[in-house]
Amino acid sequence: MSDIALNEKIKQVLASELMLEIPAEEIGDDTPLFGPSGLGLDSVDALQIVIALEKHFGLKIGDNETARYVLHSVNTIATAINAK
């Protein structure tokens, strides 16, 4: 899967699994997923993302430090998926 296709799939998974109010195509590749400068997701969303990434991409995130890095943006999620 190309990087562009992977990023689009990740955005679709985020939008559908989290029932986001913004469409997948409006999520920037480098937009922070958490915090006021990004999508504003919270810890409950983080848990849902971890479960969705394992279900859709087979990506297992084992600890909080890894999760903080991987779940920063669509690009960091794609990097982790490509590295597995």
C-alpha positions in Angstrom: 0.0 0.0 0.0 1.4 3.4 -0.9 2.0 6.0 1.8 -0.8 8.2 0.5 -3.2 5.2 0.4 -2.2 4.2 3.9 -2.7 7.7 5.3 -6.1 7.9 3.7 -7.1 4.5 5.2 -5.9 5.6 8.6 -8.0 8.8 8.4 -11.0 6.8 7.4 -10.5 4.4 10.3 -10.1 7.3 12.7 -13.2 9.1 11.4 -15.4 6.0 11.5 -14.2 4.4 14.7 -14.3 7.7 16.7 -17.4 9.0 14.9 -15.5 12.3 14.3 -17.5 15.4 13.3 -15.0 16.3 10.6 -14.7 14.2 7.5 -11.6 12.0 7.0 -10.3 14.1 4.1 -10.1 17.2 6.4 -7.6 15.5 8.8 -4.1 16.7 8.0 -1.3 14.1 7.9 0.7 16.1 10.5 -2.2 17.4 12.5 -1.8 16.5 16.2 -4.6 14.1 17.2 -4.6 15.3 20.8 -4.6 18.7 22.4 -6.2 22.0 21.6 -3.9 22.6 18.5 -5.1 19.4 16.9 -8.2 17.3 16.7 -8.7 17.6 20.5 -9.0 13.8 21.2 -8.8 12.5 24.7 -7.7 9.4 26.6 -10.9 7.5 25.8 -10.3 8.2 22.1 -6.7 7.0 22.5 -7.9 3.6 23.7 -10.4 3.4 20.8 -7.6 4.2 18.4 -5.3 1.5 19.8 -8.0 -1.1 19.4 -8.9 0.1 15.9 -5.2 0.0 14.8 -4.8 -3.5 16.0 -8.1 -4.6 14.3 -7.5 -2.9 11.0 -3.7 -2.9 10.6 -2.5 -5.6 13.1 -0.5 -2.9 14.9 0.0 -3.6 18.6 1.0 -0.8 20.9 2.5 -2.2 24.1 3.1 0.8 26.4 2.2 4.4 27.1 5.5 5.8 25.9 5.1 4.1 22.5 1.5 5.1 22.3 2.4 8.8 22.9 4.8 8.7 20.0 2.7 6.6 17.6 -0.6 8.3 18.2 0.8 11.8 17.6 -0.5 12.2 14.0 -1.6 10.2 11.0 2.0 10.2 9.7 3.4 8.8 13.0 0.7 6.0 12.9 1.6 5.2 9.3 5.3 5.1 10.2 4.6 2.6 13.0 2.4 0.4 10.6 5.2 0.4 8.0 7.8 -0.6 10.6 5.9 -3.5 12.0 
